[in-house]
Amino acid sequence: MEKLISFTLESLLLPPGGLLLLLITGLLLLKFNRRSGYTVLVAGVVMFYLFSAPFVSSALMGQLETSAALPPSGDLHPDPHAAIVILAGGRHKNAPEYGGDTMSAITLERVRYGARLAHRIHLPVLVTGGTVWTQRISEGALMKISLEEDLNTPVRWVEGQSRTTWENARYTKDILAKEGITRIYLVTHAWHMPRSEFAFRHFGFEIIPAPTSFSNTSELDPDTFTWFPEARALRDSYFALHERLGLLWYRVKAAQE
């Protein structure tokens, strides 16, 4: 129920759904107060443009990507009692070429970097991700299949109950506490790291951030059309606002526990 409620709220508040709702509100207001209606319509159009413009989405994403990448080479001096935790990020349902569900592009990016890190520092791997709706196989199980069959990376633990990042942290603690492991390399997207790190620290983990797939937004290329709206920028704005809303909600949850 919590996931359904959060999904509904996100659809109504975040772009593009929130912007569409704003435009519809403006159209309805025209029947009662033309000035108010036009004001809301103009605000909706302006916001739609801004969230679709790369210079805005880049700034929003860049503010989230505060954790530096691990050095691509050299000795990391890993703690022998630590583990690598890779977070799921969705699935591609009913992929005919795989004969069923497989990982989404977001999950694949995390898995690929997690495998690279595991081969480099030789620590055990935990994958975490459950079933959000009614799927038969968890995202964690899908990740394990790809890591072991495609990337030659053994997976020691699979957490397959979680539906949110908060639950990723909660159920991962249940598994690793039995092993006496509290220090982890946390693998997820750079823009997802602040919310993930907050959740895992709340459940007592010492985090070594291992972010991947940076949006490269620290500096905008002046030769590109950063003022021109594009679908990718709208998607990035959605992710950035989703993370801020999620982090705010997690702070509320943490205060209640």
C-alpha positions as CSV (number, residue, x, y, z in Angstrom):
1,M,0.0,0.0,0.0
2,E,2.8,2.4,0.9
3,K,4.4,1.9,-2.6
4,L,1.1,2.5,-4.3
5,I,0.5,5.7,-2.4
6,S,4.0,6.9,-3.1
7,F,3.7,6.0,-6.8
8,T,0.5,8.0,-7.0
9,L,1.9,11.0,-5.2
10,E,5.0,11.0,-7.4
11,S,2.8,10.8,-10.6
12,L,0.8,13.8,-9.4
13,L,3.7,16.0,-8.1
14,L,6.7,15.3,-10.3
15,P,7.2,16.0,-14.0
16,P,5.6,15.3,-16.4
17,G,2.5,14.4,-14.4
18,G,2.7,17.3,-12.0
19,L,3.2,19.8,-14.9
20,L,0.3,18.3,-16.9
21,L,-1.9,18.6,-13.8
22,L,-0.9,22.2,-13.5
23,L,-1.8,22.9,-17.1
24,I,-5.2,21.2,-16.7
25,T,-5.9,23.3,-13.6
26,G,-5.1,26.4,-15.6
27,L,-7.6,25.4,-18.3
28,L,-10.3,24.8,-15.8
29,L,-9.7,28.1,-14.1
30,L,-10.3,29.9,-17.3
31,K,-14.0,29.2,-17.0
32,F,-14.1,31.0,-13.6
33,N,-11.3,33.6,-13.6
34,R,-9.4,34.2,-16.9
35,R,-6.6,36.1,-15.3
36,S,-5.9,33.3,-12.7
37,G,-6.3,30.7,-15.4
38,Y,-3.8,32.3,-17.8
39,T,-1.3,32.8,-14.9
40,V,-1.4,29.1,-14.0
41,L,-1.1,28.2,-17.7
42,V,1.9,30.4,-18.2
43,A,3.5,29.0,-15.0
44,G,2.9,25.5,-16.3
45,V,4.5,26.2,-19.6
46,V,7.5,27.9,-18.1
47,M,8.1,25.1,-15.6
48,F,7.7,22.5,-18.4
49,Y,10.4,24.3,-20.4
50,L,12.7,24.7,-17.4
51,F,12.5,21.1,-16.4
52,S,13.1,20.0,-20.0
53,A,16.1,22.3,-20.5
54,P,19.5,20.6,-20.0
55,F,21.0,23.6,-18.1
56,V,18.3,23.2,-15.4
57,S,18.3,19.4,-15.2
58,S,22.1,19.4,-15.2
59,A,22.2,21.8,-12.2
60,L,19.6,19.7,-10.3
61,M,21.5,16.5,-10.9
62,G,24.9,18.0,-10.1
63,Q,23.7,19.1,-6.7
64,L,23.0,15.5,-5.9
65,E,26.3,14.0,-7.2
66,T,28.4,15.1,-4.2
67,S,30.1,11.8,-3.5
68,A,33.4,11.4,-5.5
69,A,34.0,8.4,-7.6
70,L,36.5,5.9,-6.3
71,P,39.9,6.1,-8.0
72,P,39.7,4.0,-11.2
73,S,43.2,2.5,-10.5
74,G,45.5,1.9,-7.6
75,D,45.1,0.1,-4.3
76,L,42.0,0.9,-2.3
77,H,43.2,-1.0,0.8
78,P,39.8,-2.7,1.4
79,D,38.7,-3.8,4.8
80,P,38.7,-7.6,4.8
81,H,35.6,-7.6,6.9
82,A,33.6,-5.3,4.5
83,A,31.2,-6.2,1.7
84,I,30.0,-4.8,-1.6
85,V,26.3,-3.9,-1.7
86,I,24.7,-3.3,-5.1
87,L,21.3,-1.7,-5.2
88,A,18.6,-2.6,-7.7
89,G,17.1,0.1,-9.9
90,G,14.2,-1.5,-11.7
91,R,13.5,-4.2,-14.3
92,H,12.6,-4.7,-17.9
93,K,9.5,-6.8,-17.9
94,N,8.8,-9.7,-20.3
95,A,11.9,-9.2,-22.4
96,P,11.4,-11.7,-25.3
97,E,15.1,-12.1,-26.0
98,Y,15.6,-13.2,-22.4
99,G,12.5,-15.3,-22.1
100,G,11.1,-13.2,-19.2
101,D,12.1,-10.3,-16.9
102,T,15.6,-8.9,-16.9
103,M,17.4,-5.9,-15.4
104,S,16.6,-2.4,-16.4
105,A,19.3,-0.2,-17.9
106,I,19.7,1.5,-14.5
107,T,20.2,-1.8,-12.7
108,L,22.6,-3.0,-15.3
109,E,24.8,0.1,-14.9
110,R,25.0,-0.6,-11.2
111,V,25.7,-4.3,-11.6
112,R,28.4,-3.6,-14.2
113,Y,30.3,-1.3,-11.9
114,G,29.7,-3.5,-8.9
115,A,31.3,-6.4,-10.8
116,R,34.2,-4.3,-11.7
117,L,34.7,-3.3,-8.1
118,A,34.4,-6.9,-6.8
119,H,37.1,-8.1,-9.2
120,R,39.3,-5.3,-8.1
121,I,39.0,-5.6,-4.3
122,H,37.9,-9.2,-3.9
123,L,35.1,-8.6,-1.3
124,P,31.9,-10.6,-1.1
125,V,28.9,-9.2,-2.9
126,L,25.3,-8.7,-1.7
127,V,22.6,-7.7,-4.2
128,T,19.4,-6.1,-2.9
129,G,16.0,-5.7,-4.6
130,G,12.6,-7.3,-4.4
131,T,9.4,-7.3,-6.3
132,V,7.5,-4.1,-6.3
133,W,4.2,-5.4,-7.7
134,T,3.4,-9.0,-8.5
135,Q,6.5,-10.3,-10.3
136,R,7.6,-13.8,-9.6
137,I,11.4,-13.2,-9.5
138,S,13.0,-10.5,-7.4
139,E,15.3,-7.9,-8.9
140,G,18.1,-9.3,-6.6
141,A,17.7,-12.7,-8.2
142,L,17.9,-11.1,-11.7
143,M,21.1,-9.3,-10.6
144,K,22.7,-12.5,-9.3
145,I,22.0,-14.3,-12.6
146,S,23.7,-11.5,-14.6
147,L,26.6,-11.1,-12.3
148,E,27.4,-14.8,-12.2
149,E,26.5,-15.8,-15.7
150,D,27.5,-12.7,-17.7
151,L,30.1,-11.0,-15.6
152,N,31.8,-13.9,-13.8
153,T,31.2,-12.4,-10.4
154,P,30.0,-14.6,-7.5
155,V,27.2,-13.3,-5.3
156,R,27.2,-14.4,-1.7
157,W,23.9,-12.9,-0.6
158,V,20.7,-12.1,-2.3
159,E,18.2,-9.8,-0.6
160,G,14.9,-10.2,-2.4
161,Q,12.2,-8.6,-0.1
162,S,12.8,-4.9,-0.4
163,R,10.7,-2.6,-2.5
164,T,12.3,0.7,-1.6
165,T,15.8,2.0,-0.9
166,W,14.8,2.2,2.8
167,E,13.9,-1.4,2.8
168,N,17.1,-2.2,0.9
169,A,19.0,-0.9,3.9
170,R,16.7,-2.5,6.5
171,Y,16.8,-6.0,5.0
172,T,20.5,-5.8,4.1
173,K,21.2,-5.1,7.8
174,D,19.3,-8.3,8.7
175,I,21.6,-10.3,6.5
176,L,25.0,-8.7,7.1
177,A,24.5,-8.4,10.9
178,K,24.7,-12.2,11.1
179,E,28.1,-12.0,9.4
180,G,29.3,-9.2,11.7
181,I,29.6,-6.8,8.7
182,T,28.9,-3.2,9.2
183,R,31.2,-1.6,6.7
184,I,30.1,-1.6,3.0
185,Y,31.0,-0.3,-0.4
186,L,27.6,1.0,-1.5
187,V,27.1,0.8,-5.3
188,T,24.4,2.9,-6.9
189,H,24.0,5.9,-9.2
190,A,25.7,9.1,-8.2
191,W,22.4,11.0,-8.1
192,H,20.9,8.2,-5.9
193,M,23.8,8.1,-3.4
194,P,22.6,10.8,-1.0
195,R,19.3,9.1,-0.3
196,S,20.9,5.6,-0.2
197,E,23.7,6.7,2.1
198,F,21.2,8.3,4.5
199,A,19.1,5.1,4.6
200,F,22.1,2.8,5.2
201,R,23.7,5.0,7.8
202,H,20.4,5.1,9.6
203,F,20.5,1.3,9.9
204,G,24.0,1.4,11.4
205,F,26.3,0.9,8.3
206,E,29.6,2.6,7.8
207,I,29.5,3.6,4.1
208,I,32.2,3.8,1.5
209,P,30.3,5.5,-1.4
210,A,31.0,3.8,-4.7
211,P,28.9,5.9,-7.1
212,T,28.6,5.2,-10.8
213,S,27.0,6.7,-13.9
214,F,27.6,10.3,-13.2
215,S,25.6,12.7,-15.3
216,N,28.7,14.8,-16.0
217,T,27.0,18.0,-15.0
218,S,29.7,19.8,-13.1
219,E,30.3,22.0,-16.2
220,L,28.0,22.5,-19.1
221,D,29.6,22.4,-22.5
222,P,29.1,25.8,-24.1
223,D,29.1,24.2,-27.5
224,T,25.9,22.2,-26.9
225,F,22.3,23.4,-27.1
226,T,21.8,23.5,-23.3
227,W,18.9,25.9,-23.7
228,F,17.0,23.6,-26.0
229,P,14.4,21.4,-24.4
230,E,14.8,17.6,-24.7
231,A,13.3,14.4,-23.3
232,R,16.5,13.3,-21.5
233,A,16.6,16.6,-19.6
234,L,13.0,16.1,-18.5
235,R,13.8,12.6,-17.3
236,D,16.8,13.8,-15.4
237,S,14.7,16.5,-13.7
238,Y,12.3,13.8,-12.7
239,F,15.1,11.8,-11.1
240,A,16.5,14.8,-9.3
241,L,13.2,15.9,-7.9
242,H,12.3,12.3,-7.0
243,E,15.5,12.0,-5.0
244,R,14.9,15.2,-3.1
245,L,11.3,14.2,-2.3
246,G,12.5,10.8,-1.2
247,L,15.3,12.1,1.0
248,L,12.8,14.4,2.7
249,W,10.5,11.5,3.3
250,Y,13.3,9.4,4.7
251,R,14.2,12.1,7.2
252,V,10.6,12.0,8.4
253,K,10.8,8.2,8.7
254,A,14.1,8.3,10.6
255,A,12.7,10.8,13.1
256,Q,9.7,8.5,13.7
257,E,11.8,5.4,14.4
